[in-house]
Amino acid sequence: MTALLLHGLADAAAPAPEDAAPHLRVLAAGLVALCTPLEAMPETEEEAVAGALAHNALLVAQARLGDVLPVRFPTGFSGEAALHAHLAAEGVRYRAGLARIGGAREYGLRLALRPGSAPPAVSTDAPGVTGAGAPATSGRAFLERGRRRRDLRTESAAARSRMAERLVSEAAGLAREAAPGTPRADRLVDLALLVPASGVDALRARAAAAAREAAGLGLDLALTGPWPPYSFAGLGEATHG
């Protein structure tokens, strides 16, 4: 009996990708399960990374041909009989998952502080700066320069915040669903977006325009994808008997 690693699920009629690595396609409950033989669960970091990359490559290849519902890596079964039993028990839930993500792909949207970014320098024409750009030496001028730097930092932070709020609202309006990423201090926006085909061009156009705006605020914007809908599959990792 050969143990199996389950990577994802598609409709039973889904074609097999010609550019994917060799894999098994197990039909059950109106679904096709994308599997590979499982000799042992990953034990080292290197094995886990290699396995995760192979898992993603298979799902990406299948996603080029249609909807695929990812399963969290690694999810193993003791054999084909155990997989059939699992799909018979969970088939309704899996088909509902496929319907939920139907015709959509995942995109990642991130807006982050550019390393070393800072507010623009104080203009030499500003109050408190004298003669050919030489700094004034009075205590009053020193305090004025400090106040202006604080104001610039405040204004810059407010502009960044406004842009982030606007970007989230506009991106979410183009997506079927949105899921936040793990919070990080250097990221103003980190979203996974489930985007239908009808919204992809508008999302890319908005991201391109926002990237230009972001550059002027000391920010970097990245739009990645399309990916299989990992953030919206809702299927947990498991080992089954």
C-alpha positions as YAML, in Angstrom:
chain: A
units: angstrom
residues:
- id: 1
  name: MET
  ca: [0.00, 0.00, 0.00]
- id: 2
  name: THR
  ca: [1.45, 3.37, -1.10]
- id: 3
  name: ALA
  ca: [0.99, 6.36, 1.20]
- id: 4
  name: LEU
  ca: [-0.17, 9.52, -0.56]
- id: 5
  name: LEU
  ca: [0.44, 13.22, -0.15]
- id: 6
  name: LEU
  ca: [-2.62, 15.26, -1.12]
- id: 7
  name: HIS
  ca: [-1.86, 18.64, -2.74]
- id: 8
  name: GLY
  ca: [-5.21, 19.91, -3.92]
- id: 9
  name: LEU
  ca: [-8.61, 19.19, -5.40]
- id: 10
  name: ALA
  ca: [-10.27, 20.06, -8.67]
- id: 11
  name: ASP
  ca: [-13.44, 19.15, -10.49]
- id: 12
  name: ALA
  ca: [-13.43, 15.57, -11.72]
- id: 13
  name: ALA
  ca: [-13.47, 16.78, -15.35]
- id: 14
  name: ALA
  ca: [-10.44, 19.06, -14.92]
- id: 15
  name: PRO
  ca: [-7.68, 18.31, -17.44]
- id: 16
  name: ALA
  ca: [-4.21, 17.31, -16.27]
- id: 17
  name: PRO
  ca: [-1.50, 19.92, -16.86]
- id: 18
  name: GLU
  ca: [1.13, 18.76, -19.33]
- id: 19
  name: ASP
  ca: [3.83, 20.90, -17.70]
- id: 20
  name: ALA
  ca: [3.36, 19.49, -14.17]
- id: 21
  name: ALA
  ca: [5.65, 16.98, -12.48]
- id: 22
  name: PRO
  ca: [4.42, 13.36, -12.51]
- id: 23
  name: HIS
  ca: [1.58, 12.90, -10.05]
- id: 24
  name: LEU
  ca: [-1.45, 10.73, -9.31]
- id: 25
  name: ARG
  ca: [-5.02, 11.84, -10.01]
- id: 26
  name: VAL
  ca: [-7.50, 10.04, -7.81]
- id: 27
  name: LEU
  ca: [-11.18, 10.35, -8.76]
- id: 28
  name: ALA
  ca: [-13.80, 10.28, -6.01]
- id: 29
  name: ALA
  ca: [-16.97, 12.15, -4.99]
- id: 30
  name: GLY
  ca: [-17.03, 14.20, -8.21]
- id: 31
  name: LEU
  ca: [-13.51, 15.47, -7.51]
- id: 32
  name: VAL
  ca: [-10.02, 14.74, -8.70]
- id: 33
  name: ALA
  ca: [-7.40, 14.66, -5.96]
- id: 34
  name: LEU
  ca: [-3.88, 15.69, -6.98]
- id: 35
  name: CYS
  ca: [-1.46, 13.40, -5.16]
- id: 36
  name: THR
  ca: [2.14, 12.21, -5.07]
- id: 37
  name: PRO
  ca: [3.58, 9.14, -3.33]
- id: 38
  name: LEU
  ca: [4.54, 9.83, 0.27]
- id: 39
  name: GLU
  ca: [7.60, 7.95, 1.49]
- id: 40
  name: ALA
  ca: [7.91, 9.91, 4.74]
- id: 41
  name: MET
  ca: [6.69, 13.19, 6.16]
- id: 42
  name: PRO
  ca: [9.30, 15.99, 5.91]
- id: 43
  name: GLU
  ca: [11.64, 15.96, 8.90]
- id: 44
  name: THR
  ca: [14.27, 18.58, 8.06]
- id: 45
  name: GLU
  ca: [13.89, 22.18, 6.97]
- id: 46
  name: GLU
  ca: [15.44, 21.35, 3.61]
- id: 47
  name: GLU
  ca: [12.93, 18.54, 3.02]
- id: 48
  name: ALA
  ca: [10.05, 20.78, 4.03]
- id: 49
  name: VAL
  ca: [11.17, 23.57, 1.67]
- id: 50
  name: ALA
  ca: [11.67, 21.19, -1.26]
- id: 51
  name: GLY
  ca: [8.30, 19.59, -0.60]
- id: 52
  name: ALA
  ca: [6.52, 22.94, -0.34]
- id: 53
  name: LEU
  ca: [8.05, 24.13, -3.63]
- id: 54
  name: ALA
  ca: [6.95, 20.95, -5.41]
- id: 55
  name: HIS
  ca: [3.48, 21.29, -3.84]
- id: 56
  name: ASN
  ca: [3.17, 24.86, -5.13]
- id: 57
  name: ALA
  ca: [4.47, 24.00, -8.59]
- id: 58
  name: LEU
  ca: [1.82, 21.32, -9.07]
- id: 59
  name: LEU
  ca: [-0.98, 23.59, -7.90]
- id: 60
  name: VAL
  ca: [0.21, 26.49, -10.06]
- id: 61
  name: ALA
  ca: [0.28, 24.22, -13.11]
- id: 62
  name: GLN
  ca: [-3.26, 22.99, -12.40]
- id: 63
  name: ALA
  ca: [-4.50, 26.53, -11.73]
- id: 64
  name: ARG
  ca: [-3.46, 27.58, -15.24]
- id: 65
  name: LEU
  ca: [-6.14, 25.23, -16.56]
- id: 66
  name: GLY
  ca: [-8.93, 26.04, -14.11]
- id: 67
  name: ASP
  ca: [-9.96, 26.12, -10.49]
- id: 68
  name: VAL
  ca: [-7.94, 24.18, -7.93]
- id: 69
  name: LEU
  ca: [-8.52, 24.08, -4.19]
- id: 70
  name: PRO
  ca: [-5.20, 23.85, -2.32]
- id: 71
  name: VAL
  ca: [-4.74, 21.63, 0.72]
- id: 72
  name: ARG
  ca: [-2.27, 22.76, 3.35]
- id: 73
  name: PHE
  ca: [1.14, 21.13, 3.03]
- id: 74
  name: PRO
  ca: [1.69, 18.42, 4.18]
- id: 75
  name: THR
  ca: [-1.55, 16.42, 4.23]
- id: 76
  name: GLY
  ca: [-0.93, 12.68, 4.03]
- id: 77
  name: PHE
  ca: [-3.02, 9.51, 3.68]
- id: 78
  name: SER
  ca: [-2.02, 5.94, 4.36]
- id: 79
  name: GLY
  ca: [-3.26, 4.88, 0.93]
- id: 80
  name: GLU
  ca: [-5.85, 5.35, -1.79]
- id: 81
  name: ALA
  ca: [-8.59, 3.66, 0.23]
- id: 82
  name: ALA
  ca: [-8.13, 6.15, 3.07]
- id: 83
  name: LEU
  ca: [-8.20, 9.03, 0.59]
- id: 84
  name: HIS
  ca: [-11.41, 7.72, -1.01]
- id: 85
  name: ALA
  ca: [-13.03, 7.45, 2.42]
- id: 86
  name: HIS
  ca: [-11.97, 10.98, 3.29]
- id: 87
  name: LEU
  ca: [-13.31, 12.44, 0.03]
- id: 88
  name: ALA
  ca: [-16.60, 10.58, 0.45]
- id: 89
  name: ALA
  ca: [-16.97, 12.13, 3.91]
- id: 90
  name: GLU
  ca: [-15.77, 15.63, 3.02]
- id: 91
  name: GLY
  ca: [-16.76, 15.88, -0.64]
- id: 92
  name: VAL
  ca: [-19.62, 18.31, -0.03]
- id: 93
  name: ARG
  ca: [-17.32, 20.69, 1.85]
- id: 94
  name: TYR
  ca: [-14.64, 20.48, -0.81]
- id: 95
  name: ARG
  ca: [-17.07, 21.11, -3.65]
- id: 96
  name: ALA
  ca: [-18.39, 24.13, -1.74]
- id: 97
  name: GLY
  ca: [-14.80, 25.36, -1.46]
- id: 98
  name: LEU
  ca: [-14.32, 25.00, -5.19]
- id: 99
  name: ALA
  ca: [-17.53, 26.93, -5.82]
- id: 100
  name: ARG
  ca: [-16.36, 29.66, -3.45]
- id: 101
  name: ILE
  ca: [-13.11, 30.24, -5.35]
- id: 102
  name: GLY
  ca: [-14.55, 29.49, -8.80]
- id: 103
  name: GLY
  ca: [-13.16, 31.71, -11.55]
- id: 104
  name: ALA
  ca: [-10.88, 33.61, -9.15]
- id: 105
  name: ARG
  ca: [-7.20, 33.58, -8.25]
- id: 106
  name: GLU
  ca: [-5.24, 34.90, -5.31]
- id: 107
  name: TYR
  ca: [-3.16, 38.08, -5.54]
- id: 108
  name: GLY
  ca: [-0.93, 39.57, -2.88]
- id: 109
  name: LEU
  ca: [-0.86, 43.34, -2.32]
- id: 110
  name: ARG
  ca: [1.79, 44.92, -0.11]
- id: 111
  name: LEU
  ca: [2.62, 48.51, 0.67]
- id: 112
  name: ALA
  ca: [5.79, 48.84, 2.74]
- id: 113
  name: LEU
  ca: [8.19, 51.49, 3.95]
- id: 114
  name: ARG
  ca: [11.19, 51.74, 1.68]
- id: 115
  name: PRO
  ca: [14.36, 50.94, 3.66]
- id: 116
  name: GLY
  ca: [15.94, 54.18, 4.82]
- id: 117
  name: SER
  ca: [12.99, 56.31, 3.69]
- id: 118
  name: ALA
  ca: [12.60, 59.67, 5.40]
- id: 119
  name: PRO
  ca: [10.63, 62.90, 4.94]
- id: 120
  name: PRO
  ca: [12.06, 65.45, 2.46]
- id: 121
  name: ALA
  ca: [14.71, 67.75, 3.80]
- id: 122
  name: VAL
  ca: [13.76, 71.25, 4.96]
- id: 123
  name: SER
  ca: [14.00, 73.77, 2.13]
- id: 124
  name: THR
  ca: [16.76, 76.36, 2.37]
- id: 125
  name: ASP
  ca: [14.09, 78.99, 1.62]
- id: 126
  name: ALA
  ca: [12.16, 78.10, 4.73]
- id: 127
  name: PRO
  ca: [12.03, 80.36, 7.77]
- id: 128
  name: GLY
  ca: [14.96, 79.77, 10.11]
- id: 129
  name: VAL
  ca: [17.51, 79.22, 7.31]
- id: 130
  name: THR
  ca: [19.76, 82.09, 6.37]
- id: 131
  name: GLY
  ca: [22.17, 83.21, 3.66]
- id: 132
  name: ALA
  ca: [22.96, 80.77, 0.80]
- id: 133
  name: GLY
  ca: [21.55, 77.83, 2.64]
- id: 134
  name: ALA
  ca: [23.67, 78.24, 5.77]
- id: 135
  name: PRO
  ca: [21.76, 77.29, 8.89]
- id: 136
  name: ALA
  ca: [20.79, 80.05, 11.28]
- id: 137
  name: THR
  ca: [22.57, 79.81, 14.59]
- id: 138
  name: SER
  ca: [20.00, 81.37, 16.92]
- id: 139
  name: GLY
  ca: [18.16, 79.23, 19.42]
- id: 140
  name: ARG
  ca: [14.87, 80.34, 17.91]
- id: 141
  name: ALA
  ca: [15.96, 79.20, 14.43]
- id: 142
  name: PHE
  ca: [17.13, 75.87, 15.84]
- id: 143
  name: LEU
  ca: [13.75, 75.27, 17.48]
- id: 144
  name: GLU
  ca: [11.95, 76.34, 14.29]
- id: 145
  name: ARG
  ca: [13.92, 73.83, 12.22]
- id: 146
  name: GLY
  ca: [13.10, 71.09, 14.71]
- id: 147
  name: ARG
  ca: [9.42, 71.97, 14.60]
- id: 148
  name: ARG
  ca: [9.40, 71.88, 10.79]
- id: 149
  name: ARG
  ca: [11.07, 68.48, 10.74]
- id: 150
  name: ARG
  ca: [8.45, 67.15, 13.15]
- id: 151
  name: ASP
  ca: [5.70, 68.67, 11.00]
- id: 152
  name: LEU
  ca: [7.13, 67.06, 7.89]
- id: 153
  name: ARG
  ca: [7.28, 63.66, 9.59]
- id: 154
  name: THR
  ca: [3.68, 64.08, 10.76]
- id: 155
  name: GLU
  ca: [2.50, 65.18, 7.31]
- id: 156
  name: SER
  ca: [4.38, 62.31, 5.66]
- id: 157
  name: ALA
  ca: [2.90, 59.75, 8.04]
- id: 158
  name: ALA
  ca: [-0.59, 61.14, 7.47]
- id: 159
  name: ALA
  ca: [-0.19, 61.03, 3.68]
- id: 160
  name: ARG
  ca: [1.03, 57.44, 3.86]
- id: 161
  name: SER
  ca: [-1.86, 56.47, 6.09]
- id: 162
  name: ARG
  ca: [-4.39, 58.09, 3.74]
- id: 163
  name: MET
  ca: [-2.90, 56.29, 0.77]
- id: 164
  name: ALA
  ca: [-2.95, 52.93, 2.58]
- id: 165
  name: GLU
  ca: [-6.62, 53.34, 3.56]
- id: 166
  name: ARG
  ca: [-7.59, 54.34, 0.02]
- id: 167
  name: LEU
  ca: [-5.63, 51.44, -1.50]
- id: 168
  name: VAL
  ca: [-7.26, 48.88, 0.80]
- id: 169
  name: SER
  ca: [-10.73, 50.19, 0.02]
- id: 170
  name: GLU
  ca: [-10.18, 50.21, -3.75]
- id: 171
  name: ALA
  ca: [-8.49, 46.80, -3.85]
- id: 172
  name: ALA
  ca: [-11.17, 45.20, -1.68]
- id: 173
  name: GLY
  ca: [-13.79, 46.62, -4.04]
- id: 174
  name: LEU
  ca: [-12.22, 44.68, -6.92]
- id: 175
  name: ALA
  ca: [-11.92, 41.41, -4.97]
- id: 176
  name: ARG
  ca: [-14.44, 38.78, -4.03]
- id: 177
  name: GLU
  ca: [-12.76, 38.42, -0.64]
- id: 178
  name: ALA
  ca: [-9.77, 39.93, 1.16]
- id: 179
  name: ALA
  ca: [-7.67, 38.49, 3.97]
- id: 180
  name: PRO
  ca: [-5.05, 40.39, 6.00]
- id: 181
  name: GLY
  ca: [-1.51, 39.09, 6.25]
- id: 182
  name: THR
  ca: [0.62, 38.81, 9.38]
- id: 183
  name: PRO
  ca: [1.12, 42.31, 10.87]
- id: 184
  name: ARG
  ca: [4.59, 43.80, 10.45]
- id: 185
  name: ALA
  ca: [5.85, 47.19, 11.55]
- id: 186
  name: ASP
  ca: [7.27, 48.07, 8.12]
- id: 187
  name: ARG
  ca: [4.08, 47.23, 6.16]
- id: 188
  name: LEU
  ca: [1.15, 49.59, 5.85]
- id: 189
  name: VAL
  ca: [-0.84, 47.15, 3.70]
- id: 190
  name: ASP
  ca: [-0.53, 43.37, 3.46]
- id: 191
  name: LEU
  ca: [-3.54, 41.75, 1.83]
- id: 192
  name: ALA
  ca: [-4.41, 38.51, 0.11]
- id: 193
  name: LEU
  ca: [-7.11, 39.18, -2.48]
- id: 194
  name: LEU
  ca: [-9.40, 36.64, -4.13]
- id: 195
  name: VAL
  ca: [-9.90, 38.34, -7.49]
- id: 196
  name: PRO
  ca: [-12.30, 37.18, -10.24]
- id: 197
  name: ALA
  ca: [-11.04, 37.35, -13.81]
- id: 198
  name: SER
  ca: [-13.22, 40.41, -14.42]
- id: 199
  name: GLY
  ca: [-11.33, 42.42, -11.80]
- id: 200
  name: VAL
  ca: [-7.72, 41.55, -12.63]
- id: 201
  name: ASP
  ca: [-7.03, 44.26, -15.23]
- id: 202
  name: ALA
  ca: [-8.49, 46.97, -12.99]
- id: 203
  name: LEU
  ca: [-6.44, 45.72, -10.03]
- id: 204
  name: ARG
  ca: [-3.23, 45.78, -12.04]
- id: 205
  name: ALA
  ca: [-3.97, 49.27, -13.36]
- id: 206
  name: ARG
  ca: [-4.71, 50.54, -9.85]
- id: 207
  name: ALA
  ca: [-1.54, 48.95, -8.49]
- id: 208
  name: ALA
  ca: [0.57, 50.55, -11.24]
- id: 209
  name: ALA
  ca: [-0.85, 54.00, -10.48]
- id: 210
  name: ALA
  ca: [-0.48, 53.47, -6.74]
- id: 211
  name: ALA
  ca: [3.15, 52.38, -7.16]
- id: 212
  name: ARG
  ca: [3.98, 55.78, -8.66]
- id: 213
  name: GLU
  ca: [2.21, 57.56, -5.81]
- id: 214
  name: ALA
  ca: [3.92, 55.32, -3.27]
- id: 215
  name: ALA
  ca: [7.38, 56.13, -4.62]
- id: 216
  name: GLY
  ca: [6.84, 59.81, -3.84]
- id: 217
  name: LEU
  ca: [5.98, 58.92, -0.24]
- id: 218
  name: GLY
  ca: [9.00, 56.72, 0.39]
- id: 219
  name: LEU
  ca: [6.98, 53.52, 0.00]
- id: 220
  name: ASP
  ca: [7.24, 50.41, -2.15]
- id: 221
  name: LEU
  ca: [4.15, 48.72, -3.57]
- id: 222
  name: ALA
  ca: [4.14, 45.14, -4.82]
- id: 223
  name: LEU
  ca: [1.34, 43.18, -6.48]
- id: 224
  name: THR
  ca: [2.05, 39.46, -6.83]
- id: 225
  name: GLY
  ca: [0.08, 36.65, -8.43]
- id: 226
  name: PRO
  ca: [-1.92, 35.01, -9.74]
- id: 227
  name: TRP
  ca: [-1.58, 32.17, -7.23]
- id: 228
  name: PRO
  ca: [-3.75, 29.23, -6.26]
- id: 229
  name: PRO
  ca: [-6.10, 30.57, -3.55]
- id: 230
  name: TYR
  ca: [-4.12, 29.39, -0.52]
- id: 231
  name: SER
  ca: [-5.52, 32.06, 1.78]
- id: 232
  name: PHE
  ca: [-9.12, 31.20, 0.92]
- id: 233
  name: ALA
  ca: [-9.10, 27.39, 0.80]
- id: 234
  name: GLY
  ca: [-9.70, 26.84, 4.53]
- id: 235
  name: LEU
  ca: [-8.42, 23.25, 4.42]
- id: 236
  name: GLY
  ca: [-6.25, 22.21, 7.34]
- id: 237
  name: GLU
  ca: [-3.17, 20.04, 7.48]
- id: 238
  name: ALA
  ca: [-3.64, 16.45, 8.59]
- id: 239
  name: THR
  ca: [-2.39, 12.90, 8.42]
- id: 240
  name: HIS
  ca: [-5.07, 10.30, 7.80]
- id: 241
  name: GLY
  ca: [-5.06, 6.59, 8.48]
...
